[in-house]
Amino acid sequence: MKQDFTNRIEAIDWIASISKDEGMFEVLREQLNFNFIYTGKYFLDMSEEIGQVIMLDIRR
């Protein structure tokens, strides 16, 4: 599913409304930024499973 937006605020509001957690929000926001940088348009391509952000703490 491809979701198109007219501006960044609309996109961020939509992302915030569907995000289950902060990690999902960050992944979608970064995809939005990437798409805009390379195409000049605000959109998300949700045809694949949404990735997750994982934080590792390797302190001993």
N, C-alpha and C positions, 0 to 999 in steps of 0.2 A: 504494500500500500504506500503510495506516495502522497504526502501531505504538503500542500503548498500554502504559503502565507504571504500577505501583502507587505508586512513589515516585521522588524525584529521583535517589537513589543508583543504583537499578536502571537508570534511563534513562541516566545518565552512563556507567555501566559498559558498557551496550550500545553507546552512541555510540563509546566508546573502542575497542571490539572490532571495529567495522566501518569506522572511519575510516582512510582511506589516508594522510592527512597532517594536519598541524595545522590547515590551512585548512578542510578538510572537518569536522573536529571542531568548530571554532568556529562554522561555519554551522549545523550541527545543534544545537549547544548553544543558540545564540541563538533558533532556531526553537522549541526546547523551552521556553525562558524566555518567549517571546512567547505561546505557546499556554497556558502556565500562568497568566500574568497575565490573559489575556482570557477564559479558560474555567474556570480552577481545576482543570484536569486535566493530567496529564503525558502527552503524546502527540506523535508526529511524523507528518506526512503526507508520505509519500515517493512520491506519485503523479507528481510532476514531477521533472525532473532536478535534482540537488543543485547549488546554486550554488557558486561558488568565491570565495575572498578573494584579492584582488590588491593588492599593495603597489607603489606607484609611488615612485620616488626621483627627484625633479625638480631636485635640486641640480645646478648647473653647474660 
